[in-house]
Amino acid sequence: MPEFLELLPPTQARVLLLSHLPAVDPRVEEIPSAAALGRVTAVAVTAVEALPAFARSTVDGFAVRAADSYGASDTLPAYLLVVGEVPMGQAPTLKLRAGEAGLIHTGGMLPAGADAVVMLELTQTARPGEIEVLKAVAVGENILRAGEDVRIGAVVLPAGVRLRPAEIGGLMALGQMTVKVASKPRIAIISSGDEVISPERTPRPGQVRDINSSALAALVQSEGGEAVLFGIVPDQSAELQAALRRALAECDAVVITAGSSASTRDLTADVIQSMGLPGVLVHGVNVKPGKPTILGVCAGKAVIGLPGNPVSALVIASIFVTPLIEHLLGLSGARPRAELTARLALNLASQAGREDWVPVRLVQTSHGLEADPIFYKSNLIFSLARADGLVHIPADATGLGVGEMVQVELL
């Protein structure tokens, strides 16, 4: 059985992999902004107009000159003449003078002469055409000034930003009906193993369905990549070399699954090494699950060999494939993972010097949220499917105690 090379901590292994990749230069495509959710901006978006385009009210009430309300109170109100109403969707013709007010609705354009809005509930009718103002307002109160959100020429979205619903709304507010985004990086997925068959077939004794190709494809797609399936390759060097050569030619990165265990049948490291410099950078990561992970770069493209066990493959893919896709997309910074705090329901043992990732169920109890560990074998996919998240045990710990507050990284 071949020995692992020096086992690296996951963070160090990830940095090593990314440091051997060339500077990112994503392909660019222009797509409708309405269809750009989850995509990454390839160039900065600048505002061609101000937001708001005009000063407008944020409440229903009366547009006023703030100075006319100074000193107003419940017992000593200010009296103002109502000289008209601001029409919605139109520029007002009103021009307020001292002692005058105009009825205005939320979103209405502030009339000339006005510099504040008094909320409707802070006024009452004194007599027809006249109101009492029961509280003073300051200049700018209850209004949005022109350009307060965005000024003309301002960079509203830099390059390398993943577009969320708020960014899509912002693009629409500016009338930006298209946006230039990074093309989805093509991630090849090769499944290997003489015992692995396609999912639609009925396994014979000794055979297993290919879980990893579909699970990893889903992960790639969820992270913004395009998964390209290269099928199942038998445990033969020539076959794996041919598949890897074609994948490197057609895609931006390659993931090989089921070919990274430390055994005499392990061909992945040798095949990666034969495909171009620098070849294998890491053969073995100090983490559970997923110790027999291979990281390499061939002619400027990353090649990642994942363990064949489905739980190990998905956990390791989240550690290495996800940041690889983010790198290829040109994301401007590491995306924070969604996580929450929970109380550990059971003791968790760990080997000092090794990082552990333990799947947990989240259970709401009378004492608060609890993280209930799922003890599993790494080839049982539904042990991970039943989990809500993962608890990380750092390398310098020998475990975590029951009742301890832990961070749960949500799946």
C-alpha positions in Angstrom: 0.0 0.0 0.0 1.5 3.4 -1.0 2.3 5.8 1.8 0.7 9.2 1.9 3.0 12.1 1.4 3.1 14.7 4.2 -0.4 15.3 5.4 -1.3 19.0 5.2 -4.0 20.9 7.1 -6.9 21.7 4.8 -6.3 25.4 4.9 -2.7 25.1 4.0 -3.6 22.6 1.2 -6.2 24.9 -0.2 -3.8 27.8 -0.3 -1.1 25.7 -1.9 -3.6 24.6 -4.7 -4.8 28.1 -5.4 -1.3 29.6 -5.4 -0.3 27.3 -8.3 -3.2 28.5 -10.5 -2.7 31.3 -13.0 -4.3 34.7 -12.3 -8.0 34.5 -13.0 -9.4 35.9 -16.2 -13.0 34.7 -16.5 -14.8 34.6 -19.8 -17.4 37.3 -20.0 -21.0 37.0 -21.2 -23.8 39.6 -21.1 -27.1 38.3 -19.9 -30.5 39.7 -18.9 -30.3 41.2 -15.4 -33.5 39.5 -14.4 -31.9 36.1 -15.1 -28.6 36.9 -13.3 -29.4 35.6 -9.8 -26.3 33.9 -8.4 -24.0 35.0 -11.2 -20.8 36.9 -10.6 -20.1 40.4 -12.1 -17.3 40.3 -14.6 -16.9 44.1 -14.8 -17.9 46.9 -12.5 -21.4 48.4 -12.9 -21.6 52.2 -12.7 -24.7 54.3 -12.2 -25.8 56.1 -15.3 -28.4 58.0 -13.3 -28.9 59.1 -9.7 -31.0 57.1 -7.2 -33.4 58.5 -6.3 -33.7 60.6 -9.4 -35.6 63.3 -7.5 -36.2 64.2 -3.8 -39.3 62.3 -2.6 -41.3 61.6 0.6 -40.8 58.4 2.6 -44.2 58.8 4.4 -47.7 60.0 3.9 -48.1 63.5 5.2 -47.5 67.1 4.3 -44.5 68.7 2.5 -43.4 71.7 4.4 -40.6 74.2 5.0 -39.0 72.8 8.1 -38.6 76.3 9.6 -42.4 76.8 9.6 -42.7 73.9 12.1 -40.1 75.0 14.6 -41.4 75.1 18.1 -44.6 73.2 17.2 -46.1 70.9 19.9 -49.4 69.3 21.0 -50.2 72.3 23.1 -48.8 75.0 20.7 -49.2 73.7 17.2 -48.0 75.5 14.0 -50.7 76.5 11.6 -50.1 76.0 7.8 -52.3 76.6 4.8 -52.7 73.6 2.5 -52.2 74.9 -1.0 -52.5 71.6 -3.0 -51.7 68.0 -3.4 -48.7 66.3 -5.0 -49.9 64.0 -7.8 -48.3 60.5 -7.8 -46.1 59.8 -10.8 -45.9 63.4 -11.9 -43.8 66.5 -11.2 -45.7 68.8 -8.8 -46.7 72.3 -9.9 -46.8 73.5 -6.3 -44.2 75.9 -5.0 -44.4 76.3 -1.3 -44.0 79.7 0.4 -43.7 80.5 4.1 -46.6 79.2 6.0 -47.8 76.7 3.3 -47.9 73.0 3.1 -48.8 70.4 0.4 -50.4 67.0 0.8 -48.0 64.3 -0.3 -48.0 60.5 -0.4 -45.1 58.0 0.1 -42.9 58.2 -2.9 -44.3 61.5 -4.1 -41.9 64.1 -5.5 -41.1 66.9 -3.1 -42.5 70.2 -4.4 -40.3 73.3 -4.8 -39.7 75.2 -1.6 -40.2 72.2 0.6 -37.3 70.7 2.6 -39.1 68.2 4.9 -42.3 66.2 5.4 -44.5 66.1 8.5 -46.1 62.6 9.0 -49.9 62.6 8.6 -50.4 61.3 12.2 -48.6 64.4 13.5 -51.1 66.8 12.0 -54.8 67.5 12.3 -57.3 69.6 10.4 -57.8 73.0 12.0 -60.3 74.2 9.5 -60.9 73.6 5.7 -57.6 74.3 3.9 -55.6 74.6 7.1 -53.7 72.0 9.3 -52.2 72.0 12.7 -48.6 70.6 12.9 -48.2 69.0 16.3 -44.4 68.3 16.2 -41.5 70.1 14.6 -39.5 68.5 11.8 -35.9 69.0 10.9 -34.6 69.8 7.4 -34.4 66.6 5.4 -36.7 64.7 7.8 -38.9 62.0 6.1 -37.5 62.6 2.7 -34.9 61.0 0.4 -32.7 63.5 -1.4 -31.8 63.1 -5.1 -28.8 60.8 -5.4 -28.9 59.9 -1.7 -28.6 56.2 -2.6 -26.5 56.4 -5.7 -24.8 59.3 -7.5 -24.3 59.4 -11.2 -21.0 57.7 -12.1 -20.7 55.8 -8.8 -19.6 52.2 -8.9 -22.7 50.4 -7.5 -21.4 46.8 -8.1 -17.6 46.1 -8.4 -16.4 43.2 -10.4 -16.4 39.9 -8.6 -19.7 40.2 -6.8 -22.3 37.4 -6.6 -25.7 38.8 -7.5 -28.4 38.4 -4.8 -32.0 39.6 -5.0 -31.0 43.0 -3.7 -28.4 43.5 -6.5 -31.0 42.4 -9.1 -33.4 45.0 -7.8 -30.7 47.6 -7.8 -29.9 46.9 -11.5 -33.6 47.3 -12.3 -33.8 50.6 -10.4 -31.0 51.9 -12.7 -32.7 50.6 -15.8 -29.7 48.2 -16.3 -31.6 45.4 -18.2 -28.4 43.5 -18.9 -25.2 42.8 -16.9 -21.8 41.4 -17.8 -21.1 38.3 -15.8 -18.3 35.7 -15.6 -19.2 32.6 -17.6 -19.8 29.6 -15.5 -16.5 27.6 -15.2 -16.8 24.1 -16.7 -15.9 21.5 -14.0 -15.3 18.0 -15.4 -16.4 15.1 -13.1 -14.9 11.7 -13.7 -16.0 8.8 -11.7 -13.7 5.8 -11.5 -13.9 2.2 -10.3 -14.6 -1.2 -11.7 -17.4 -1.7 -9.2 -19.2 1.5 -10.1 -22.2 1.5 -12.4 -24.6 4.2 -13.6 -27.5 4.9 -11.2 -30.3 3.7 -13.6 -28.8 0.1 -13.6 -29.6 -2.6 -11.1 -26.4 -3.5 -9.2 -25.1 -7.1 -9.3 -23.3 -8.5 -6.2 -20.2 -6.4 -5.6 -21.4 -3.4 -7.7 -22.5 0.0 -6.5 -24.4 2.8 -8.2 -22.5 6.0 -9.0 -23.7 8.5 -6.3 -20.8 10.9 -6.5 -21.2 12.2 -10.1 -24.7 13.5 -9.5 -24.1 14.7 -6.0 -20.9 16.6 -7.0 -22.6 18.0 -10.1 -25.3 19.4 -7.9 -22.7 21.0 -5.7 -20.9 22.5 -8.7 -24.1 23.9 -10.0 -25.1 25.4 -6.6 -21.8 27.2 -6.4 -22.1 28.7 -9.9 -20.2 26.3 -12.1 -21.3 24.1 -14.9 -20.8 20.4 -14.3 -19.7 18.3 -17.2 -20.0 14.5 -16.6 -17.4 12.3 -18.2 -18.9 9.1 -17.1 -17.5 6.1 -15.3 -13.9 5.0 -16.0 -12.5 1.6 -15.1 -9.5 1.2 -12.9 -7.0 1.2 -15.8 -4.3 3.7 -16.2 -4.8 4.2 -20.0 -8.5 4.7 -19.6 -8.1 7.3 -16.8 -5.4 9.1 -18.7 -7.5 9.4 -21.8 -10.5 10.7 -19.8 -8.4 13.2 -17.9 -6.6 14.4 -21.0 -10.0 15.0 -22.7 -11.4 16.7 -19.6 -8.4 19.0 -19.3 -8.8 20.0 -22.9 -12.5 20.8 -22.6 -13.0 22.1 -19.1 -11.5 24.6 -16.6 -10.9 22.1 -13.8 -11.3 18.4 -13.2 -12.7 16.4 -10.2 -12.0 12.7 -10.1 -13.9 10.6 -7.6 -13.2 7.1 -6.2 -9.6 7.1 -7.3 -7.8 8.5 -4.3 -7.6 5.8 -1.6 -4.2 4.8 -0.5 -4.2 1.3 -2.1 -2.5 -0.6 -4.8 -5.4 0.2 -7.1 -4.9 3.9 -6.7 -4.0 5.2 -10.1 -5.1 8.8 -9.7 -1.9 10.3 -8.4 0.2 8.7 -11.1 -2.1 9.8 -13.8 -2.3 13.4 -12.6 1.5 13.4 -12.3 1.8 12.3 -16.0 -0.5 15.1 -17.3 1.8 18.1 -16.9 3.7 20.2 -14.4 3.6 20.8 -11.5 1.4 17.7 -11.2 0.5 16.4 -7.7 0.8 19.1 -5.0 -0.9 17.3 -2.1 -1.6 13.6 -1.6 -3.3 13.4 1.8 -5.0 16.0 3.9 -5.1 15.9 7.7 -8.9 15.9 8.0 -11.7 13.4 8.7 -13.5 12.5 6.6 -11.4 12.8 3.5 -7.8 12.0 4.4 -6.9 10.4 1.0 -7.5 13.6 -1.0 -5.3 14.5 -4.0 -4.7 18.1 -5.2 -2.8 18.8 -8.3 -2.4 21.3 -11.2 -1.7 20.2 -14.7 -0.8 22.9 -17.3 -2.5 25.6 -15.3 -5.7 23.7 -14.5 -6.7 22.2 -11.1 -7.3 18.5 -10.7 -8.8 17.3 -7.5 -9.0 13.6 -6.6 -11.8 13.0 -4.0 -12.4 10.0 -1.9 -14.9 7.6 -3.3 -17.1 7.4 -0.2 -20.0 9.8 -0.8 -19.9 11.6 2.6 -16.2 12.1 2.3 -16.4 13.3 -1.3 -19.1 16.0 -0.5 -17.4 17.2 2.7 -14.0 17.5 0.9 -15.7 19.1 -2.2 -17.0 21.8 0.1 -13.5 22.5 1.4 -11.7 22.4 -2.0 -14.1 22.5 -5.0 -16.2 25.3 -3.7 -13.3 27.8 -3.3 -11.8 26.6 -6.6 -15.1 27.6 -8.4 -15.1 30.9 -6.5 -11.5 31.5 -7.7 -12.4 30.7 -11.3 -15.4 33.0 -11.2 -13.2 35.9 -10.0 -15.1 36.4 -6.7 -13.6 39.3 -4.9 -13.6 37.7 -1.5 -14.3 34.4 0.3 -18.0 34.0 0.9 -18.9 33.6 4.5 -20.6 30.3 5.3 -24.0 30.3 6.8 -23.7 29.0 10.4 -25.4 29.2 13.8 -24.6 28.4 17.4 -26.1 25.3 19.1 -25.4 23.3 22.2 -23.7 20.0 21.6 -26.0 17.1 22.7 -23.2 14.4 23.0 -19.5 14.2 23.6 -17.4 14.1 20.4 -14.0 12.6 20.5 -11.3 13.6 18.1 -7.7 12.7 17.3 -5.3 15.5 18.2 -3.6 17.0 15.2 -6.4 16.2 12.8 -9.4 18.3 11.8 -12.8 16.6 12.0 -16.1 17.5 10.4 -19.1 15.9 12.1 -22.6 15.9 10.6 -25.3 17.0 13.1 -29.0 17.3 13.3 -30.4 20.5 14.8 -33.1 19.9 17.4 -35.1 22.6 19.1 -35.4 21.8 22.9 -36.7 23.6 25.9 -33.1 24.6 26.6 -32.5 26.0 23.1 -31.1 24.7 19.9 -29.1 21.5 20.2 -26.7 19.9 17.7 -27.2 16.1 17.8 -24.2 14.3 16.2 -24.9 11.7 13.5 -22.4 8.8 13.8 -21.9 7.4 10.4 -19.7 5.5 8.0 -18.5 7.6 5.1 -20.0 5.4 2.4 -23.6 5.9 3.7 -25.0 9.0 1.8 -28.2 9.3 3.8 -26.2 9.9 7.0 -25.3 13.2 5.4 -28.7 13.7 3.9 -30.2 13.5 7.4 -27.8 16.2 8.7 -28.6 19.9 8.9 -25.0 21.0 9.2 -21.4 20.2 10.1 -19.5 20.8 13.4 -15.8 21.5 13.0 -13.4 20.1 15.5 -10.0 21.9 15.1 -6.7 20.1 14.9 -5.6 21.4 18.3 -8.6 19.8 20.1 -9.0 16.3 21.3 -12.8 16.6 21.1 -15.8 18.6 22.2 -17.8 18.1 25.4 -21.5 17.6 25.8 -23.2 21.0 26.5 -20.5 22.9 24.8 -21.7 25.7 22.5 -20.5 25.0 19.0 -20.7 26.6 15.6 -22.8 24.6 13.0 -22.0 25.2 9.4 -25.3 24.8 7.6 -25.5 22.4 4.7 
